[in-house]
Amino acid sequence: MNKGDLINAVAEAAGITKAQASSAVDAVFSGVEKTLKSGDKAAFIGFGTFSTSHKPAREGRNPSTGKTISIAAKTSVKFKAGKSLTDAVN
């Protein structure tokens, strides 16, 4: 499923237009993004939790040359599926 498929599914399930569904989906994604940018968790009971994890800068090696390279710090996004979602998939 991609974003277009999700918009179509929301529009059909809610009985609204695709434009309205698109606005709703964009608002949800934007809300989750803003929450994660602020360092908080976005938890949806039964579905799952989005959180962030900070990875500090470190040194690594280029496997081809063996030369030491520096790897910049970054923040990554994690998702932990909720029990209801896990049960539904299994």
Secondary structure in CASP SS format (residue, H / E / C, confidence):
PFRMAT SS
TARGET T0000
AUTHOR 0000-0000-0000
METHOD secondary structure of the structure
MODEL  1
M C 1.00
N C 1.00
K H 1.00
G H 1.00
D H 1.00
L H 1.00
I H 1.00
N H 1.00
A H 1.00
V H 1.00
A H 1.00
E H 1.00
A H 1.00
A H 1.00
G C 1.00
I C 1.00
T C 1.00
K H 1.00
A H 1.00
Q H 1.00
A H 1.00
S H 1.00
S H 1.00
A H 1.00
V H 1.00
D H 1.00
A H 1.00
V H 1.00
F H 1.00
S H 1.00
G H 1.00
V H 1.00
E H 1.00
K H 1.00
T H 1.00
L H 1.00
K H 1.00
S C 1.00
G C 1.00
D C 1.00
K C 1.00
A E 1.00
A E 1.00
F E 1.00
I C 1.00
G C 1.00
F C 1.00
G E 1.00
T E 1.00
F E 1.00
S E 1.00
T E 1.00
S E 1.00
H E 1.00
K E 1.00
P C 1.00
A C 1.00
R E 1.00
E E 1.00
G E 1.00
R E 1.00
N C 1.00
P C 1.00
S C 1.00
T C 1.00
G C 1.00
K C 1.00
T E 1.00
I E 1.00
S E 1.00
I E 1.00
A C 1.00
A C 1.00
K E 1.00
T E 1.00
S E 1.00
V E 1.00
K E 1.00
F E 1.00
K E 1.00
A E 1.00
G C 1.00
K H 1.00
S H 1.00
L H 1.00
T H 1.00
D H 1.00
A H 1.00
V H 1.00
N C 1.00
END
